[in-house]
Amino acid sequence: MDYDGIVAELEGYNKLREDVFENIYTFEKALHDKFGDELLAFHLGRSSDDYIGHETCLSFMGEKFGVHFTQSDQERIKYLRNKFEHNEVPYEPWIVEKVNVEAGQPVLEQLVGLVSGEYERLAEKLEQQAVLSPAAINI
């Protein structure tokens, strides 16, 4: 990749970060808004503190909706989320397998697609629950 290509990708990075966090916060807000009491009870059954971390949210999704992640998947999602949160470009050997430099799509766009796709899938599960069982939602 040449210098101009790198500059172009980095210039678009802030917009891409906004897109990632829009997906993450939409998921987290929907989860807390609709299932806050259940999520807190789930968390307190596993921990004595009152901080509900991201891993707890993912585990709750597995128990409540059957959206299961392997420990490796959870670590990867968390890793990508944290890298974007700290304004860092994620890089791990497993990422190399997921992106295609020759595809013509910017690498950072592909990374955003990885993490956003997971959160969109989680948000869809929450929406399906809302449609299928409105009585279960705490509004």
PyMOL commands that set and color helices and strands:
alter all, ss='L'
color gray80, all
select helices_A, chain A and resi 3-44+54-65+71-85+93-98+101-103+107-132+134-136
alter helices_A, ss='H'
color red, helices_A
deselect
rebuild
show_as cartoon
